[in-house]
């Protein structure tokens, strides 16, 4: 299993849970040498794509610039959007380049929930 964004608010608990189930997890990171991952998980940089996908069943993409750590200026909004688009494009491109690509790409962006008005 390859997880992009495996160090974020949702990603890290997911990586821990998968590794706890005995699943070999590869976390894609911009700074793979700085990660403290659970046993069973390893970190690689994005430059290692598409070779990391060889033999991988699925890719989970949670990657993207954080949304709650700074004010949303016009520039910041562009950075947030671009980070998600670029990560997804790189993963899809790497999957297309594989002779035997992973069977699934799960792509998610954002956390939270919305309550209907009047509820």
C-alpha positions as CSV (number, residue, x, y, z in Angstrom):
1,X,0.0,0.0,0.0
2,X,1.3,3.4,-0.9
3,X,0.0,6.4,1.1
4,X,0.7,10.0,0.0
5,X,0.0,12.4,2.8
6,X,0.6,9.7,5.4
7,X,1.9,12.1,8.0
8,X,-1.2,14.4,8.2
9,X,-4.1,14.5,10.6
10,X,-5.9,11.6,8.8
11,X,-2.9,10.0,7.1
12,X,-0.8,9.1,10.2
13,X,-3.6,7.3,12.0
14,X,-4.4,5.5,8.8
15,X,-0.7,4.4,8.3
16,X,-0.6,3.2,12.0
17,X,-3.8,1.2,11.5
18,X,-2.6,-0.4,8.2
19,X,0.8,-1.2,9.7
20,X,-0.9,-2.6,12.8
21,X,-2.8,-5.0,10.5
22,X,0.5,-6.2,9.1
23,X,0.1,-4.4,5.8
24,X,3.4,-3.1,4.3
25,X,2.9,0.7,4.0
26,X,5.0,3.1,2.0
27,X,4.5,6.7,2.8
28,X,5.3,9.3,0.1
29,X,6.8,12.4,1.6
30,X,8.7,15.5,0.6
31,X,11.0,14.9,3.6
32,X,11.2,11.1,4.0
33,X,14.3,11.2,6.3
34,X,12.5,13.2,9.0
35,X,9.5,10.8,9.5
36,X,8.9,8.8,12.7
37,X,6.7,6.0,11.3
38,X,5.4,2.9,13.0
39,X,7.0,-0.5,12.5
40,X,5.9,-1.9,9.1
41,X,5.8,1.5,7.4
42,X,8.7,3.1,5.4
43,X,9.1,6.5,3.9
44,X,10.2,7.4,0.3
45,X,10.4,10.6,-1.6
46,X,8.2,11.5,-4.5
47,X,11.2,11.1,-6.8
48,X,11.0,7.4,-6.3
49,X,7.7,7.1,-8.3
50,X,6.7,5.1,-10.3
51,X,9.1,2.3,-9.1
52,X,7.4,2.4,-5.7
53,X,4.2,1.2,-7.3
54,X,5.6,-2.1,-8.5
55,X,3.6,-4.8,-6.7
56,X,1.4,-2.3,-4.9
57,X,-2.3,-3.2,-4.7
58,X,-3.6,0.3,-3.9
59,X,-2.6,4.0,-3.6
60,X,-4.3,6.3,-1.1
61,X,-3.7,10.0,-1.7
62,X,-4.3,12.3,1.2
63,X,-1.5,14.7,0.2
64,X,-1.9,18.4,0.1
65,X,-0.9,21.6,1.8
66,X,-2.4,22.1,5.2
67,X,-5.5,24.2,5.3
68,X,-5.7,25.4,8.9
69,X,-2.3,26.6,9.7
70,X,-2.4,30.0,8.0
71,X,-4.8,32.6,6.7
72,X,-6.3,32.0,3.3
73,X,-5.0,34.7,1.0
74,X,-5.4,34.5,-2.8
75,X,-1.9,33.1,-3.0
76,X,-2.5,30.6,-0.2
77,X,-5.7,29.3,-1.9
78,X,-3.7,28.8,-5.1
79,X,-1.0,26.9,-3.2
80,X,-3.6,24.7,-1.4
81,X,-5.3,23.8,-4.7
82,X,-2.1,23.3,-6.7
83,X,-0.7,21.0,-4.0
84,X,-3.7,18.7,-4.4
85,X,-3.8,18.8,-8.2
86,X,-0.1,18.2,-8.5
87,X,-0.1,15.2,-6.1
88,X,-3.0,13.6,-7.9
89,X,-1.5,14.2,-11.3
90,X,1.9,12.7,-10.3
91,X,0.3,9.6,-8.8
92,X,-2.0,9.1,-11.8
93,X,0.9,9.6,-14.2
94,X,3.0,7.1,-12.2
95,X,0.2,4.6,-12.3
96,X,-0.2,5.0,-16.1
97,X,3.6,4.3,-16.4
98,X,3.4,1.0,-14.6
99,X,3.2,-2.3,-16.5
100,X,0.9,-3.6,-13.8
101,X,-0.5,-0.6,-12.0
102,X,-2.2,-0.7,-8.6
103,X,-5.9,-1.7,-8.9
104,X,-7.2,1.3,-7.0
105,X,-6.4,5.0,-6.3
106,X,-8.4,6.4,-3.4
107,X,-8.1,10.2,-3.5
108,X,-9.4,12.4,-0.6
109,X,-9.0,16.0,0.3
110,X,-10.2,17.7,3.4
111,X,-11.5,16.6,6.7
112,X,-14.6,17.7,8.5
113,X,-18.3,17.4,8.3
114,X,-21.1,19.7,7.3
115,X,-24.4,20.0,9.2
116,X,-27.4,21.0,7.1
117,X,-28.9,24.3,7.9
118,X,-31.8,24.1,10.3
119,X,-30.5,20.9,11.9
